[in-house]
Amino acid sequence: MLSERDKKIIEAIQNNHNSTVVSLLYKSSLLKIRKYIIKNGGSYEDADDCFQDALIKLYNIIKEGKYNEDYDVDGFIFTVVRNSWIDIQRKRKKIVTVELSEYSPLLVEDSNNNTIPEKDTFTLFQSIFSQLDHKCQTILTWFMYEKMSLKEISLRMGYSSENVAKTVHYRCKQYLMKLIQSNPSVLNALTK
């Protein structure tokens, strides 16, 4: 059921009272959106752009009479922003990277005391990471890079509970470590 505030927002959009809507939404939603985007590697400009896109989608859906009134307006906006931000990250090709610090520290020298450029180290890590199945790559990327909670991962993957996601994440992480440890050249490059 919609709150009185959400009813006012929908009614204002339907009656073309745009300043009322913008004022209400900027006060309530924009700070949360900025916090989310910045926490996930974006800027204020990214947050404002995603927020503007979400407002346009909200306007269009309400104007077309397709808005599902079972959901609150802030929830709708946040979902649109989150999906937009994921798309932006994919376009920027950042989504395929995984923070190495969780799995192993980087080394700049190999066993012969030869310096290995970080780019080569990253390439070695990518070659190991690519040996994981798609499910593990996705879960580890979501967890480490996008900072998704295990609860959110369980919903996206269709698991029955957060505990299932936790178990799968743990197994994927362990398998990645096993792959790294079983390859001496990669292990030498990635560990001290």
N, C-alpha and C positions, 0 to 999 in steps of 0.2 A: 504494500500500500504506500502510496506517495505521501511524503511529508507536505505540510502547508507550503514550505519554501519551494519544493519541487513543483507543486501545483502552480505557484506564482510564476516560476520560470517558464513552464510550458505554456501557460496562458499568455504571458508577455511575448513569447516568440510567436504564438499564433496570431496575436494582435499587433505584431510589428513594433513592439516597445523594446527595441534593441538596447537602449542605454540602461534600462532596468536590469535586463538579463546580464549584460556584460558587467555591470557593477556588482551584482550578487555573486556571479561566478568568479570574478577576479578576486573578490574578498575571501571566498571560501576555498577555492580550488587551486589557484595558481601557486600559492606557497607550497602546497603538498606536491604539486607536479614538479616544481623547481627542485625540491629536495630529492625527489625520486631520480630525476634526470642527472643531477650533479653527482649523486651517490653512485650512479651507474656510468660515470665517465663522460657526461655531457657538460654543456655550458648553460648559462642563463639564456643565451640566444636559442640554443637547441630546445630548451624547455618552453620558451615562449612560442617558438615555431610549432612544436607539437601541440601545445595548448590551443593555439589558433586553429590548427587543423581539426582538433577535437570539437571546438566550438562550431566550426562550419558543418561538420558531420552531424552534430546534435541539431543544429538549425534545420538542416535538410531533412533529417528523419522526422522531426516534429512537424515540419511544414507538409511533408508527404503523408502524415497521419500514420506513420509506421512505428512510432516510439512505443516500446513495451513498458507500460506503466507499472510493471511488477518490479522494476529496477530503479534505484535512485539515480539522480542526474550526476552526482559526483562519481558514483561507481561507473557509470557509462563513460564519462569523460576520462577517468583514470584508465579504463580498459583500452580505449582508443589511443590514448597517449602511450601506454606501455607497448601496444602493438606497433605504433608508429616508430617508437624509439628502437625496437628490435629490428624493424625494416631498415632504419637509417644505419644502424650498426652493421647490418649485413652488407649494405651498399658500400659502406666504408671499408669493408673486408676486415673488420676487427673481430668478428665473431669466431673466426677459426683459430685465434690465438688462445693459449691457455697459460695462466701464470705458472711458471716453472717452480717458483719458490715452495709451493705446496708439495711438490714431488721430489725435487732434488736441487741442491744448490748448483749454480753454474761454476764451471772451472775455466780458467783462461789458459791453463797449461795441460798438456796431455802427459802420459807416463814418461815420455822422453824429455820433459821440460820444454817442449815446443809450444809456443803460444797458439791457441786456437781462437780465431776471431769469433765474437759472439754470434755473428750471422751464421757461421758454420755450425756452431753449437745448436742454434735454433733449428737449422736444417736437419741436424741429426735427431733432435727431439721430435720434429715434425714427422720424420720417417718412422719413428717408433710409434708416435701417436696415431699415424694413419693405419697402423696394423690392428688397432682396436676396431671392433664392429661399430656400426653407425650409432647404435643405441648408447654405447659407452662414450663415444666421442661427443654425442649430443649432451648427455647427462653431465659429463665432466666440464664441458664448455659452459653450459648453463650455470652450473654450480660455481665454478671458479671465475669465469669472466663476467657473466651477467649477474652474479651474486644472487641467483634465485634461491629461495628457500626450498628445502626438501619437500615441504607441503605443496608448493607451487609446481615443482617438478613432478610430484606424484599425480597432480591433476592433469598436467599437460601430457604425461605419458600414459594416462589412463590406469594407473595403479590403484589398488584397492585402499591403500593407506600410505601415510608418510613413512611408516616403518619399512614398507616394501622399497620405497625410493631410497631410503637410508641404506638398506642392505645392498641394493643394486649399485649405488654409488660407491660403497665400500669395496665391493667385488671388482668393479671397474678400476678403481684406484689401485687395488692390489695387483690386478692383472697388468696394468701399466708399469708398475714397479718391477714386476717379474720380467716383463719384456726388456726393460732398461738393464736390469741386473744380468740377464742372460746374454747380453751382447757386450763383450769386453771393450770394444772400441767406443761404443756409445757410453758405456758406464765410465770409462776413463775420461771422456770429454765432459760428462755431466756431473761427475762427483770429484771430490778431493781425494 
